[in-house]
């Protein structure tokens, strides 16, 4: 399922900054939303640190970055503190937002099928339309650089 060219699904979730976040508040901005399975796991940590290292460049381009997982805000706080993450992590324990973005469903790990978070990323343009959708991210540690490359092309 690709969301490219479609209106980004609305969301309303609690963030690690103690505020509720909705898609509407980001109107007029480019937003990168990345979905990941779990705080403090090897792949997710590499991906988060990759985005952390690019965060200043994202800010310079007026891009907002949001990470989303099923983890609790308490878990997010520890993850942010342990790795110095400068961006907001949203908590989606009911997987409502993940399902709307195709980031929750059947996955196969080590030959076993299970339901879970699918590592994926969307770039939502200032008009609220999804301009890029990575529906399955294979290499977590390389992904932030791919996102940055796309944004550079997009912004010229």
Long-range contacts (C-beta under 8 A, 24 or more apart in sequence): 1-102, 1-135, 2-133, 2-135, 3-101, 3-102, 3-122, 3-130, 3-133, 4-130, 4-131, 4-132, 4-133, 5-129, 5-130, 6-129, 6-130, 7-128, 7-129, 7-130, 8-101, 8-122, 8-124, 8-128, 8-129, 8-130, 9-97, 9-100, 9-101, 11-90, 11-96, 11-97, 11-100, 13-68, 13-90, 13-91, 13-92, 13-96, 13-97, 14-73, 14-90, 14-91, 15-66, 15-73, 15-88, 15-89, 15-90, 15-91, 16-73, 16-76, 16-77, 16-80, 16-88, 16-89, 16-90, 16-91, 17-88, 21-66, 21-88, 21-90, 23-124, 23-128, 26-64, 26-124, 27-126, 27-128, 28-126, 29-62, 29-63, 29-64, 29-126, 30-61, 30-62, 30-63, 30-64, 30-123, 30-124, 30-125, 30-126, 30-151, 30-154, 30-155, 31-63, 31-64, 31-65, 31-66, 31-123, 31-124, 32-58, 32-63, 32-64, 32-65, 32-66, 32-121, 32-122, 32-123, 32-124, 32-147, 32-151, 33-66, 33-67, 33-68, 33-101, 33-121, 33-122, 33-124, 34-65, 34-66, 34-67, 34-68, 34-119, 34-120, 34-121, 34-137, 34-143, 34-147, 35-67, 35-68, 35-69, 35-98, 35-101, 35-103, 35-104, 35-117, 35-118, 35-119, 35-120, 35-121, 36-67, 36-68, 36-69, 36-117, 36-119, 36-140, 37-69, 37-116, 37-117, 37-119, 38-69, 38-70, 38-71, 38-117, 39-69, 39-71, 39-75, 39-76, 39-78, 39-79, 39-89, 40-75, 40-78, 40-79, 40-82, 43-119, 43-140, 43-141, 44-69, 44-119, 44-140, 45-79, 45-83, 46-140, 46-141, 47-119, 47-137, 47-140, 47-141, 47-143, 47-144, 48-79, 48-83, 48-85, 49-83, 49-85, 50-140, 50-141, 50-142, 50-143, 50-144, 50-145, 51-85, 51-87, 51-144, 51-147, 52-83, 52-84, 52-85, 52-86, 52-87, 53-144, 54-144, 54-145, 54-147, 54-148, 55-86, 55-87, 57-148, 58-148, 58-151, 61-151, 61-155, 63-151, 66-90, 68-92, 68-97, 68-98, 68-103, 69-117, 70-95, 70-98, 70-117, 102-133, 102-135, 119-143, 121-147, 123-147, 123-150, 123-151, 123-154
